[in-house]
């Protein structure tokens, strides 16, 4: 039970990295397929590097003398490897690709209740053509 709780806490970091990047791409005008593709390509190195570090650290616990520490180390090392590679970089993007725009459905009544938080500020669209005032004489 403890192994599952620790793993769940660690794996949520990968999910936040991945889904926030995919959502950011979708909000800035990419369609679902493009946003998933770009989101995965932008975060794959970060997820892989973080997972590799944690797998190495946890597997080093297997060199310990205590049986419980060895179990935790091997269990967490294998679980993080499976979670980062198979779940976060294969299953989640595949399911998001299959679901399409349904990924981004949100009930209107709940959207009205929740505050709109823009960490990076409001997204302003770039005008398609320069204005006449900027053209000069």
N, CA, C and O atoms as CSV, one atom per row, in Angstrom:
chain,resi,resn,atom,element,x,y,z
A,1,UNK,N,N,0.825,-1.191,0.000
A,1,UNK,CA,C,0.000,0.000,0.000
A,1,UNK,C,C,0.872,1.259,0.000
A,1,UNK,O,O,0.566,2.225,-0.698
A,2,UNK,N,N,1.929,1.248,0.762
A,2,UNK,CA,C,2.832,2.397,0.809
A,2,UNK,C,C,3.513,2.611,-0.543
A,2,UNK,O,O,3.705,3.750,-0.969
A,3,UNK,N,N,3.874,1.535,-1.205
A,3,UNK,CA,C,4.513,1.611,-2.511
A,3,UNK,C,C,3.605,2.318,-3.506
A,3,UNK,O,O,4.059,3.172,-4.267
A,4,UNK,N,N,2.331,1.967,-3.500
A,4,UNK,CA,C,1.370,2.592,-4.401
A,4,UNK,C,C,1.217,4.081,-4.109
A,4,UNK,O,O,1.150,4.887,-5.038
A,5,UNK,N,N,1.161,4.451,-2.849
A,5,UNK,CA,C,0.999,5.860,-2.482
A,5,UNK,C,C,2.196,6.696,-2.934
A,5,UNK,O,O,2.018,7.793,-3.464
A,6,UNK,N,N,3.394,6.194,-2.733
A,6,UNK,CA,C,4.599,6.923,-3.154
A,6,UNK,C,C,4.651,7.024,-4.672
A,6,UNK,O,O,4.957,8.086,-5.214
A,7,UNK,N,N,4.358,5.938,-5.352
A,7,UNK,CA,C,4.380,5.928,-6.812
A,7,UNK,C,C,3.358,6.890,-7.387
A,7,UNK,O,O,3.649,7.605,-8.346
A,8,UNK,N,N,2.177,6.916,-6.818
A,8,UNK,CA,C,1.139,7.828,-7.297
A,8,UNK,C,C,1.593,9.272,-7.190
A,8,UNK,O,O,1.384,10.054,-8.118
A,9,UNK,N,N,2.201,9.635,-6.091
A,9,UNK,CA,C,2.695,11.005,-5.919
A,9,UNK,C,C,3.788,11.360,-6.904
A,9,UNK,O,O,3.810,12.470,-7.436
A,10,UNK,N,N,4.694,10.432,-7.152
A,10,UNK,CA,C,5.781,10.700,-8.092
A,10,UNK,C,C,5.289,10.751,-9.535
A,10,UNK,O,O,5.771,11.571,-10.317
A,11,UNK,N,N,4.353,9.904,-9.898
A,11,UNK,CA,C,3.911,9.843,-11.296
A,11,UNK,C,C,3.035,11.020,-11.683
A,11,UNK,O,O,2.893,11.303,-12.872
A,12,UNK,N,N,2.452,11.706,-10.738
A,12,UNK,CA,C,1.626,12.856,-11.080
A,12,UNK,C,C,2.455,13.989,-11.678
A,12,UNK,O,O,1.932,14.790,-12.454
A,13,UNK,N,N,3.732,14.070,-11.331
A,13,UNK,CA,C,4.589,15.081,-11.939
A,13,UNK,C,C,4.658,14.899,-13.446
A,13,UNK,O,O,4.571,15.874,-14.192
A,14,UNK,N,N,4.813,13.662,-13.900
A,14,UNK,CA,C,4.861,13.402,-15.338
A,14,UNK,C,C,3.553,13.803,-16.003
A,14,UNK,O,O,3.548,14.387,-17.086
A,15,UNK,N,N,2.459,13.488,-15.350
A,15,UNK,CA,C,1.153,13.795,-15.925
A,15,UNK,C,C,0.952,15.301,-16.039
A,15,UNK,O,O,0.424,15.779,-17.043
A,16,UNK,N,N,1.361,16.045,-15.034
A,16,UNK,CA,C,1.235,17.503,-15.081
A,16,UNK,C,C,2.103,18.083,-16.192
A,16,UNK,O,O,1.641,18.942,-16.943
A,17,UNK,N,N,3.350,17.634,-16.312
A,17,UNK,CA,C,4.228,18.109,-17.390
A,17,UNK,C,C,3.594,17.859,-18.749
A,17,UNK,O,O,3.518,18.761,-19.584
A,18,UNK,N,N,3.148,16.652,-18.962
A,18,UNK,CA,C,2.640,16.241,-20.266
A,18,UNK,C,C,1.327,16.936,-20.609
A,18,UNK,O,O,1.212,17.549,-21.670
A,19,UNK,N,N,0.347,16.847,-19.733
A,19,UNK,CA,C,-0.971,17.386,-20.052
A,19,UNK,C,C,-1.003,18.910,-20.087
A,19,UNK,O,O,-1.758,19.488,-20.869
A,20,UNK,N,N,-0.209,19.565,-19.268
A,20,UNK,CA,C,-0.200,21.026,-19.328
A,20,UNK,C,C,0.395,21.515,-20.642
A,20,UNK,O,O,-0.071,22.513,-21.191
A,21,UNK,N,N,1.409,20.838,-21.154
A,21,UNK,CA,C,1.991,21.217,-22.438
A,21,UNK,C,C,1.018,20.934,-23.587
A,21,UNK,O,O,0.889,21.744,-24.506
A,22,UNK,N,N,0.337,19.791,-23.537
A,22,UNK,CA,C,-0.645,19.467,-24.576
A,22,UNK,C,C,-1.791,20.472,-24.545
A,22,UNK,O,O,-2.216,20.957,-25.593
A,23,UNK,N,N,-2.285,20.783,-23.373
A,23,UNK,CA,C,-3.388,21.756,-23.237
A,23,UNK,C,C,-2.948,23.135,-23.721
A,23,UNK,O,O,-3.710,23.825,-24.399
A,24,UNK,N,N,-1.742,23.536,-23.383
A,24,UNK,CA,C,-1.223,24.830,-23.831
A,24,UNK,C,C,-1.199,24.905,-25.360
A,24,UNK,O,O,-1.604,25.917,-25.933
A,25,UNK,N,N,-0.739,23.864,-26.013
A,25,UNK,CA,C,-0.721,23.834,-27.474
A,25,UNK,C,C,-2.130,23.893,-28.043
A,25,UNK,O,O,-2.367,24.570,-29.043
A,26,UNK,N,N,-3.068,23.189,-27.416
A,26,UNK,CA,C,-4.451,23.174,-27.899
A,26,UNK,C,C,-5.089,24.555,-27.746
A,26,UNK,O,O,-5.783,25.021,-28.650
A,27,UNK,N,N,-4.860,25.198,-26.626
A,27,UNK,CA,C,-5.441,26.525,-26.386
A,27,UNK,C,C,-4.870,27.558,-27.352
A,27,UNK,O,O,-5.568,28.500,-27.728
A,28,UNK,N,N,-3.621,27.398,-27.756
A,28,UNK,CA,C,-2.987,28.355,-28.662
A,28,UNK,C,C,-3.262,28.062,-30.128
A,28,UNK,O,O,-2.582,28.608,-30.996
A,29,UNK,N,N,-4.248,27.209,-30.429
A,29,UNK,CA,C,-4.721,27.075,-31.786
A,29,UNK,C,C,-4.415,25.789,-32.527
A,29,UNK,O,O,-4.889,25.615,-33.650
A,30,UNK,N,N,-3.649,24.886,-31.952
A,30,UNK,CA,C,-3.392,23.617,-32.636
A,30,UNK,C,C,-4.611,22.709,-32.481
A,30,UNK,O,O,-5.338,22.804,-31.493
A,31,UNK,N,N,-4.832,21.831,-33.459
A,31,UNK,CA,C,-5.896,20.852,-33.287
A,31,UNK,C,C,-5.430,19.763,-32.326
A,31,UNK,O,O,-4.273,19.750,-31.905
A,32,UNK,N,N,-6.333,18.853,-31.982
A,32,UNK,CA,C,-6.015,17.846,-30.972
A,32,UNK,C,C,-4.795,17.014,-31.360
A,32,UNK,O,O,-3.901,16.803,-30.540
A,33,UNK,N,N,-4.753,16.547,-32.589
A,33,UNK,CA,C,-3.657,15.687,-33.028
A,33,UNK,C,C,-2.309,16.401,-32.968
A,33,UNK,O,O,-1.319,15.839,-32.499
A,34,UNK,N,N,-2.281,17.640,-33.445
A,34,UNK,CA,C,-1.036,18.413,-33.410
A,34,UNK,C,C,-0.616,18.707,-31.977
A,34,UNK,O,O,0.565,18.606,-31.643
A,35,UNK,N,N,-1.574,19.070,-31.127
A,35,UNK,CA,C,-1.216,19.411,-29.748
A,35,UNK,C,C,-0.681,18.207,-28.995
A,35,UNK,O,O,0.241,18.345,-28.191
A,36,UNK,N,N,-1.245,17.020,-29.241
A,36,UNK,CA,C,-0.724,15.809,-28.586
A,36,UNK,C,C,0.678,15.510,-29.096
A,36,UNK,O,O,1.578,15.218,-28.308
A,37,UNK,N,N,0.868,15.583,-30.414
A,37,UNK,CA,C,2.181,15.287,-30.991
A,37,UNK,C,C,3.244,16.252,-30.485
A,37,UNK,O,O,4.321,15.830,-30.064
A,38,UNK,N,N,2.943,17.539,-30.526
A,38,UNK,CA,C,3.918,18.531,-30.063
A,38,UNK,C,C,4.128,18.461,-28.557
A,38,UNK,O,O,5.253,18.616,-28.082
A,39,UNK,N,N,3.061,18.231,-27.803
A,39,UNK,CA,C,3.195,18.128,-26.352
A,39,UNK,C,C,4.088,16.977,-25.931
A,39,UNK,O,O,4.917,17.126,-25.033
A,40,UNK,N,N,3.921,15.827,-26.577
A,40,UNK,CA,C,4.758,14.679,-26.242
A,40,UNK,C,C,6.203,14.936,-26.655
A,40,UNK,O,O,7.130,14.619,-25.910
A,41,UNK,N,N,6.395,15.507,-27.840
A,41,UNK,CA,C,7.772,15.752,-28.290
A,41,UNK,C,C,8.475,16.805,-27.431
A,41,UNK,O,O,9.695,16.760,-27.276
A,42,UNK,N,N,7.717,17.748,-26.875
A,42,UNK,CA,C,8.319,18.781,-26.046
A,42,UNK,C,C,8.633,18.292,-24.631
A,42,UNK,O,O,9.544,18.817,-23.990
A,43,UNK,N,N,7.904,17.308,-24.139
A,43,UNK,CA,C,8.106,16.870,-22.758
A,43,UNK,C,C,8.771,15.503,-22.625
A,43,UNK,O,O,9.124,15.101,-21.516
A,44,UNK,N,N,8.944,14.793,-23.714
A,44,UNK,CA,C,9.485,13.427,-23.635
A,44,UNK,C,C,10.877,13.396,-23.005
A,44,UNK,O,O,11.176,12.507,-22.208
A,45,UNK,N,N,11.721,14.351,-23.355
A,45,UNK,CA,C,13.076,14.353,-22.775
A,45,UNK,C,C,13.070,14.626,-21.284
A,45,UNK,O,O,13.838,14.024,-20.533
A,46,UNK,N,N,12.197,15.543,-20.850
A,46,UNK,CA,C,12.122,15.860,-19.424
A,46,UNK,C,C,11.607,14.649,-18.646
A,46,UNK,O,O,12.160,14.293,-17.605
A,47,UNK,N,N,10.549,14.021,-19.154
A,47,UNK,CA,C,9.975,12.859,-18.483
A,47,UNK,C,C,10.984,11.717,-18.444
A,47,UNK,O,O,11.148,11.066,-17.411
A,48,UNK,N,N,11.658,11.473,-19.558
A,48,UNK,CA,C,12.633,10.386,-19.620
A,48,UNK,C,C,13.810,10.634,-18.688
A,48,UNK,O,O,14.252,9.721,-17.991
A,49,UNK,N,N,14.316,11.852,-18.669
A,49,UNK,CA,C,15.454,12.167,-17.797
A,49,UNK,C,C,15.079,12.034,-16.323
A,49,UNK,O,O,15.828,11.453,-15.537
A,50,UNK,N,N,13.919,12.574,-15.953
A,50,UNK,CA,C,13.489,12.477,-14.552
A,50,UNK,C,C,13.260,11.025,-14.150
A,50,UNK,O,O,13.635,10.610,-13.054
A,51,UNK,N,N,12.642,10.256,-15.042
A,51,UNK,CA,C,12.394,8.850,-14.735
A,51,UNK,C,C,13.703,8.071,-14.634
A,51,UNK,O,O,13.847,7.218,-13.758
A,52,UNK,N,N,14.646,8.351,-15.510
A,52,UNK,CA,C,15.929,7.637,-15.473
A,52,UNK,C,C,16.672,7.910,-14.169
A,52,UNK,O,O,17.266,7.003,-13.586
A,53,UNK,N,N,16.637,9.142,-13.720
A,53,UNK,CA,C,17.288,9.485,-12.454
A,53,UNK,C,C,16.623,8.750,-11.292
A,53,UNK,O,O,17.304,8.166,-10.448
A,54,UNK,N,N,15.291,8.783,-11.252
A,54,UNK,CA,C,14.594,8.123,-10.149
A,54,UNK,C,C,14.758,6.607,-10.195
A,54,UNK,O,O,14.897,5.972,-9.149
A,55,UNK,N,N,14.744,6.020,-11.384
A,55,UNK,CA,C,14.944,4.574,-11.497
A,55,UNK,C,C,16.329,4.204,-10.982
A,55,UNK,O,O,16.477,3.230,-10.244
A,56,UNK,N,N,17.344,4.974,-11.364
A,56,UNK,CA,C,18.705,4.694,-10.907
A,56,UNK,C,C,18.814,4.807,-9.378
A,56,UNK,O,O,19.438,3.969,-8.726
A,57,UNK,N,N,18.211,5.834,-8.831
A,57,UNK,CA,C,18.273,6.023,-7.377
A,57,UNK,C,C,17.540,4.899,-6.656
A,57,UNK,O,O,18.060,4.322,-5.701
A,58,UNK,N,N,16.324,4.590,-7.119
A,58,UNK,CA,C,15.551,3.550,-6.435
A,58,UNK,C,C,16.180,2.170,-6.590
A,58,UNK,O,O,16.173,1.380,-5.646
A,59,UNK,N,N,16.718,1.873,-7.757
A,59,UNK,CA,C,17.365,0.569,-7.935
A,59,UNK,C,C,18.651,0.460,-7.108
A,59,UNK,O,O,19.076,-0.644,-6.766
A,60,UNK,N,N,19.266,1.597,-6.788
A,60,UNK,CA,C,20.452,1.538,-5.921
A,60,UNK,C,C,20.076,1.112,-4.506
A,60,UNK,O,O,20.930,0.636,-3.758
A,61,UNK,N,N,18.805,1.279,-4.129
A,61,UNK,CA,C,18.355,0.803,-2.821
A,61,UNK,C,C,18.437,-0.720,-2.733
A,61,UNK,O,O,18.463,-1.275,-1.634
A,62,UNK,N,N,18.478,-1.403,-3.884
A,62,UNK,CA,C,18.567,-2.866,-3.881
A,62,UNK,C,C,19.904,-3.341,-3.320
A,62,UNK,O,O,20.038,-4.505,-2.944
A,63,UNK,N,N,20.884,-2.458,-3.262
A,63,UNK,CA,C,22.187,-2.809,-2.698
A,63,UNK,C,C,22.205,-2.703,-1.178
A,63,UNK,O,O,23.208,-3.022,-0.540
A,64,UNK,N,N,21.110,-2.260,-0.611
A,64,UNK,CA,C,21.002,-2.090,0.831
A,64,UNK,C,C,20.950,-3.455,1.534
A,64,UNK,O,O,20.736,-4.489,0.901
A,65,UNK,N,N,21.146,-3.430,2.825
A,65,UNK,CA,C,21.116,-4.658,3.624
A,65,UNK,C,C,19.695,-5.061,4.005
A,65,UNK,O,O,19.397,-6.248,4.138
A,66,UNK,N,N,18.817,-4.069,4.183
A,66,UNK,CA,C,17.463,-4.360,4.661
A,66,UNK,C,C,16.549,-4.882,3.560
A,66,UNK,O,O,16.532,-4.360,2.445
A,67,UNK,N,N,15.792,-5.918,3.893
A,67,UNK,CA,C,14.888,-6.531,2.921
A,67,UNK,C,C,13.785,-5.574,2.494
A,67,UNK,O,O,13.440,-5.519,1.314
A,68,UNK,N,N,13.234,-4.830,3.425
A,68,UNK,CA,C,12.144,-3.902,3.107
A,68,UNK,C,C,12.642,-2.774,2.197
A,68,UNK,O,O,11.951,-2.379,1.258
A,69,UNK,N,N,13.826,-2.265,2.476
A,69,UNK,CA,C,14.405,-1.217,1.631
A,69,UNK,C,C,14.649,-1.747,0.223
A,69,UNK,O,O,14.404,-1.040,-0.754
A,70,UNK,N,N,15.131,-2.984,0.109
A,70,UNK,CA,C,15.340,-3.601,-1.210
A,70,UNK,C,C,14.021,-3.733,-1.966
A,70,UNK,O,O,13.955,-3.446,-3.161
A,71,UNK,N,N,12.979,-4.167,-1.272
A,71,UNK,CA,C,11.664,-4.316,-1.903
A,71,UNK,C,C,11.147,-2.973,-2.415
A,71,UNK,O,O,10.661,-2.872,-3.541
A,72,UNK,N,N,11.257,-1.954,-1.579
A,72,UNK,CA,C,10.825,-0.621,-2.003
A,72,UNK,C,C,11.639,-0.141,-3.199
A,72,UNK,O,O,11.079,0.398,-4.154
A,73,UNK,N,N,12.934,-0.329,-3.155
A,73,UNK,CA,C,13.795,0.141,-4.237
A,73,UNK,C,C,13.488,-0.522,-5.565
A,73,UNK,O,O,13.336,0.160,-6.579
A,74,UNK,N,N,13.395,-1.833,-5.573
A,74,UNK,CA,C,13.099,-2.552,-6.809
A,74,UNK,C,C,11.674,-2.264,-7.264
A,74,UNK,O,O,11.432,-2.043,-8.450
A,75,UNK,N,N,10.745,-2.264,-6.341
A,75,UNK,CA,C,9.343,-1.989,-6.686
A,75,UNK,C,C,9.163,-0.614,-7.294
A,75,UNK,O,O,8.526,-0.472,-8.337
A,76,UNK,N,N,9.721,0.405,-6.649
A,76,UNK,CA,C,9.589,1.766,-7.168
A,76,UNK,C,C,10.364,1.948,-8.470
A,76,UNK,O,O,9.891,2.633,-9.377
A,77,UNK,N,N,11.533,1.353,-8.573
A,77,UNK,CA,C,12.320,1.475,-9.809
A,77,UNK,C,C,11.595,0.907,-11.009
A,77,UNK,O,O,11.517,1.551,-12.055
A,78,UNK,N,N,11.068,-0.288,-10.868
A,78,UNK,CA,C,10.334,-0.920,-11.970
A,78,UNK,C,C,9.036,-0.173,-12.248
A,78,UNK,O,O,8.683,0.047,-13.406
A,79,UNK,N,N,8.333,0.213,-11.208
A,79,UNK,CA,C,7.054,0.912,-11.391
A,79,UNK,C,C,7.241,2.264,-12.072
A,79,UNK,O,O,6.438,2.627,-12.932
A,80,UNK,N,N,8.265,3.009,-11.717
A,80,UNK,CA,C,8.505,4.307,-12.354
A,80,UNK,C,C,8.891,4.109,-13.809
A,80,UNK,O,O,8.457,4.874,-14.670
A,81,UNK,N,N,9.696,3.102,-14.096
A,81,UNK,CA,C,10.068,2.823,-15.485
A,81,UNK,C,C,8.828,2.508,-16.323
A,81,UNK,O,O,8.659,3.059,-17.411
A,82,UNK,N,N,7.979,1.643,-15.832
A,82,UNK,CA,C,6.756,1.275,-16.562
A,82,UNK,C,C,5.833,2.478,-16.694
A,82,UNK,O,O,5.275,2.720,-17.764
A,83,UNK,N,N,5.670,3.232,-15.611
A,83,UNK,CA,C,4.772,4.379,-15.631
A,83,UNK,C,C,5.243,5.452,-16.612
A,83,UNK,O,O,4.442,5.976,-17.386
A,84,UNK,N,N,6.517,5.778,-16.588
A,84,UNK,CA,C,7.026,6.857,-17.437
A,84,UNK,C,C,7.047,6.454,-18.904
A,84,UNK,O,O,6.725,7.269,-19.768
A,85,UNK,N,N,7.418,5.216,-19.201
A,85,UNK,CA,C,7.544,4.829,-20.609
A,85,UNK,C,C,6.223,4.357,-21.198
A,85,UNK,O,O,5.779,4.880,-22.220
A,86,UNK,N,N,5.602,3.391,-20.577
A,86,UNK,CA,C,4.401,2.806,-21.176
A,86,UNK,C,C,3.163,3.675,-20.941
A,86,UNK,O,O,2.422,3.956,-21.882
A,87,UNK,N,N,2.937,4.094,-19.721
A,87,UNK,CA,C,1.714,4.827,-19.421
A,87,UNK,C,C,1.776,6.259,-19.943
A,87,UNK,O,O,0.908,6.668,-20.714
A,88,UNK,N,N,2.788,7.027,-19.538
A,88,UNK,CA,C,2.814,8.457,-19.872
A,88,UNK,C,C,3.228,8.760,-21.301
A,88,UNK,O,O,2.755,9.740,-21.876
A,89,UNK,N,N,4.090,7.955,-21.887
A,89,UNK,CA,C,4.569,8.276,-23.233
A,89,UNK,C,C,3.934,7.425,-24.331
A,89,UNK,O,O,4.161,7.689,-25.512
A,90,UNK,N,N,3.138,6.403,-23.968
A,90,UNK,CA,C,2.474,5.586,-24.989
A,90,UNK,C,C,0.954,5.594,-24.794
A,90,UNK,O,O,0.226,6.011,-25.694
A,91,UNK,N,N,0.465,5.141,-23.638
A,91,UNK,CA,C,-0.976,4.997,-23.443
A,91,UNK,C,C,-1.727,6.321,-23.387
A,91,UNK,O,O,-2.746,6.469,-24.063
A,92,UNK,N,N,-1.260,7.280,-22.608
A,92,UNK,CA,C,-1.971,8.556,-22.483
A,92,UNK,C,C,-2.058,9.280,-23.828
A,92,UNK,O,O,-3.154,9.688,-24.211
A,93,UNK,N,N,-0.950,9.462,-24.568
A,93,UNK,CA,C,-1.082,10.112,-25.880
A,93,UNK,C,C,-1.953,9.323,-26.861
A,93,UNK,O,O,-2.678,9.920,-27.657
A,94,UNK,N,N,-1.890,8.000,-26.814
A,94,UNK,CA,C,-2.708,7.189,-27.719
A,94,UNK,C,C,-4.197,7.377,-27.440
A,94,UNK,O,O,-4.988,7.548,-28.368
A,95,UNK,N,N,-4.574,7.345,-26.181
A,95,UNK,CA,C,-5.976,7.531,-25.819
A,95,UNK,C,C,-6.434,8.950,-26.159
A,95,UNK,O,O,-7.556,9.141,-26.627
A,96,UNK,N,N,-5.585,9.932,-25.932
A,96,UNK,CA,C,-5.941,11.312,-26.274
A,96,UNK,C,C,-6.111,11.475,-27.781
A,96,UNK,O,O,-6.984,12.220,-28.228
A,97,UNK,N,N,-5.306,10.803,-28.548
A,97,UNK,CA,C,-5.425,10.845,-30.006
A,97,UNK,C,C,-6.738,10.214,-30.447
A,97,UNK,O,O,-7.416,10.742,-31.328
A,98,UNK,N,N,-7.099,9.091,-29.843
A,98,UNK,CA,C,-8.346,8.415,-30.201
A,98,UNK,C,C,-9.580,9.219,-29.801
A,98,UNK,O,O,-10.573,9.230,-30.530
A,99,UNK,N,N,-9.529,9.885,-28.664
A,99,UNK,CA,C,-10.684,10.648,-28.190
A,99,UNK,C,C,-10.897,11.948,-28.960
A,99,UNK,O,O,-12.025,12.435,-29.040
A,100,UNK,N,N,-9.851,12.508,-29.517
A,100,UNK,CA,C,-9.985,13.736,-30.298
A,100,UNK,C,C,-10.402,14.921,-29.444
A,100,UNK,O,O,-9.886,15.114,-28.343
A,101,UNK,N,N,-11.330,15.709,-29.951
A,101,UNK,CA,C,-11.755,16.926,-29.253
A,101,UNK,C,C,-12.571,16.644,-27.996
A,101,UNK,O,O,-12.815,17.556,-27.206
A,102,UNK,N,N,-12.993,15.406,-27.797
A,102,UNK,CA,C,-13.707,15.044,-26.571
A,102,UNK,C,C,-12.805,15.227,-25.351
A,102,UNK,O,O,-13.303,15.402,-24.238
A,103,UNK,N,N,-11.481,15.190,-25.547
A,103,UNK,CA,C,-10.548,15.442,-24.450
A,103,UNK,C,C,-10.810,16.770,-23.763
A,103,UNK,O,O,-10.604,16.900,-22.556
A,104,UNK,N,N,-11.255,17.737,-24.509
A,104,UNK,CA,C,-11.333,19.107,-24.014
A,104,UNK,C,C,-12.755,19.527,-23.669
A,104,UNK,O,O,-13.001,20.704,-23.405
A,105,UNK,N,N,-13.704,18.579,-23.667
A,105,UNK,CA,C,-15.068,18.896,-23.295
A,105,UNK,C,C,-15.122,19.228,-21.818
A,105,UNK,O,O,-14.497,18.564,-20.991
A,106,UNK,N,N,-15.884,20.271,-21.500
A,106,UNK,CA,C,-16.029,20.695,-20.114
A,106,UNK,C,C,-17.452,21.202,-19.943
A,106,UNK,O,O,-17.918,21.969,-20.786
A,107,UNK,N,N,-18.156,20.815,-18.904
A,107,UNK,CA,C,-19.537,21.283,-18.734
A,107,UNK,C,C,-19.599,22.807,-18.628
A,107,UNK,O,O,-18.818,23.420,-17.899
A,108,UNK,N,N,-20.529,23.406,-19.359
A,108,UNK,CA,C,-20.650,24.877,-19.356
A,108,UNK,C,C,-20.948,25.428,-17.968
A,108,UNK,O,O,-20.408,26.462,-17.574
A,109,UNK,N,N,-21.817,24.727,-17.225
A,109,UNK,CA,C,-22.185,25.228,-15.905
A,109,UNK,C,C,-20.986,25.250,-14.972
A,109,UNK,O,O,-20.873,26.145,-14.134
A,110,UNK,N,N,-20.094,24.285,-15.102
A,110,UNK,CA,C,-18.907,24.248,-14.254
A,110,UNK,C,C,-17.879,25.274,-14.723
A,110,UNK,O,O,-17.161,25.848,-13.904
A,111,UNK,N,N,-17.802,25.506,-16.020
A,111,UNK,CA,C,-16.886,26.502,-16.563
A,111,UNK,C,C,-17.245,27.903,-16.072
A,111,UNK,O,O,-16.363,28.728,-15.839
A,112,UNK,N,N,-18.551,28.170,-15.916
A,112,UNK,CA,C,-18.988,29.482,-15.412
A,112,UNK,C,C,-18.643,29.655,-13.939
A,112,UNK,O,O,-18.368,30.772,-13.499
A,113,UNK,N,N,-18.653,28.571,-13.171
A,113,UNK,CA,C,-18.404,28.653,-11.729
A,113,UNK,C,C,-16.920,28.799,-11.425
A,113,UNK,O,O,-16.538,29.589,-10.562
A,114,UNK,N,N,-16.076,28.040,-12.131
A,114,UNK,CA,C,-14.644,28.046,-11.842
A,114,UNK,C,C,-13.982,29.331,-12.338
A,114,UNK,O,O,-14.351,29.848,-13.392
A,115,UNK,N,N,-13.013,29.847,-11.594
A,115,UNK,CA,C,-12.317,31.055,-12.059
A,115,UNK,C,C,-11.393,30.722,-13.231
A,115,UNK,O,O,-10.883,29.608,-13.344
A,116,UNK,N,N,-11.192,31.702,-14.087
A,116,UNK,CA,C,-10.275,31.544,-15.213
A,116,UNK,C,C,-8.913,32.077,-14.793
A,116,UNK,O,O,-8.740,33.286,-14.639
A,117,UNK,N,N,-7.957,31.195,-14.609
A,117,UNK,CA,C,-6.630,31.573,-14.143
A,117,UNK,C,C,-5.666,31.512,-15.324
A,117,UNK,O,O,-5.529,30.470,-15.965
A,118,UNK,N,N,-5.007,32.616,-15.608
A,118,UNK,CA,C,-4.031,32.696,-16.691
A,118,UNK,C,C,-2.677,32.989,-16.068
A,118,UNK,O,O,-2.396,34.135,-15.718
A,119,UNK,N,N,-1.844,31.986,-15.925
A,119,UNK,CA,C,-0.545,32.165,-15.295
A,119,UNK,C,C,0.365,33.026,-16.163
A,119,UNK,O,O,1.092,33.878,-15.651
A,120,UNK,N,N,0.325,32.808,-17.470
A,120,UNK,CA,C,1.187,33.547,-18.391
A,120,UNK,C,C,0.534,34.808,-18.917
A,120,UNK,O,O,1.087,35.458,-19.804
A,121,UNK,N,N,-0.616,35.170,-18.399
A,121,UNK,CA,C,-1.331,36.339,-18.881
A,121,UNK,C,C,-2.281,35.950,-19.997
A,121,UNK,O,O,-2.255,34.822,-20.489
A,122,UNK,N,N,-3.111,36.889,-20.387
A,122,UNK,CA,C,-4.093,36.635,-21.437
A,122,UNK,C,C,-3.389,36.433,-22.764
A,122,UNK,O,O,-2.419,37.125,-23.073
A,123,UNK,N,N,-3.874,35.493,-23.541
A,123,UNK,CA,C,-3.303,35.206,-24.862
A,123,UNK,C,C,-3.918,36.162,-25.874
A,123,UNK,O,O,-5.122,36.117,-26.126
A,124,UNK,N,N,-3.096,37.020,-26.448
A,124,UNK,CA,C,-3.575,37.948,-27.464
A,124,UNK,C,C,-3.270,37.384,-28.827
A,124,UNK,O,O,-2.164,36.913,-29.091
A,125,UNK,N,N,-4.267,37.435,-29.691
A,125,UNK,CA,C,-4.043,36.910,-31.034
A,125,UNK,C,C,-3.289,37.943,-31.859
A,125,UNK,O,O,-3.481,39.146,-31.679
A,126,UNK,N,N,-2.443,37.482,-32.753
A,126,UNK,CA,C,-1.647,38.340,-33.618
A,126,UNK,C,C,-2.489,38.707,-34.822
A,126,UNK,O,O,-3.078,37.820,-35.439
A,127,UNK,N,N,-2.570,39.995,-35.186
A,127,UNK,CA,C,-3.380,40.366,-36.341
A,127,UNK,C,C,-2.830,39.746,-37.623
A,127,UNK,O,O,-1.619,39.610,-37.799
A,128,UNK,N,N,-3.758,39.372,-38.518
A,128,UNK,CA,C,-3.364,38.716,-39.766
A,128,UNK,C,C,-2.628,39.666,-40.698
A,128,UNK,O,O,-1.692,39.258,-41.385
A,129,UNK,N,N,-3.046,40.942,-40.729
A,129,UNK,CA,C,-2.423,41.921,-41.602
A,129,UNK,C,C,-2.001,43.136,-40.773
A,129,UNK,O,O,-2.661,43.454,-39.783
A,130,UNK,N,N,-0.930,43.813,-41.149
A,130,UNK,CA,C,-0.534,45.011,-40.405
A,130,UNK,C,C,-1.579,46.105,-40.592
A,130,UNK,O,O,-2.225,46.184,-41.637
A,131,UNK,N,N,-1.740,46.949,-39.570
A,131,UNK,CA,C,-2.732,48.020,-39.663
A,131,UNK,C,C,-2.246,49.114,-40.601
A,131,UNK,O,O,-1.054,49.214,-40.894
A,132,UNK,N,N,-3.188,49.939,-41.069
A,132,UNK,CA,C,-2.865,51.026,-41.997
A,132,UNK,C,C,-1.980,52.075,-41.345
A,132,UNK,O,O,-1.156,52.693,-42.020
A,133,UNK,N,N,-2.137,52.285,-40.047
A,133,UNK,CA,C,-1.343,53.311,-39.354
A,133,UNK,C,C,0.114,52.895,-39.298
A,133,UNK,O,O,0.992,53.759,-39.294
A,134,UNK,N,N,0.399,51.612,-39.256
A,134,UNK,CA,C,1.782,51.148,-39.171
A,134,UNK,C,C,2.452,51.141,-40.533
A,134,UNK,O,O,3.674,51.021,-40.621
A,135,UNK,N,N,1.659,51.270,-41.610
A,135,UNK,CA,C,2.225,51.212,-42.962
A,135,UNK,C,C,3.042,52.450,-43.295
A,135,UNK,O,O,3.988,52.383,-44.079
A,136,UNK,N,N,2.676,53.591,-42.693
A,136,UNK,CA,C,3.433,54.829,-42.953
A,136,UNK,C,C,2.942,55.542,-44.202
A,136,UNK,O,O,1.973,55.101,-44.819
A,137,UNK,N,N,3.611,56.668,-44.598
A,137,UNK,CA,C,3.147,57.472,-45.746
A,137,UNK,C,C,3.413,56.834,-47.075
A,137,UNK,O,O,3.074,57.404,-48.112
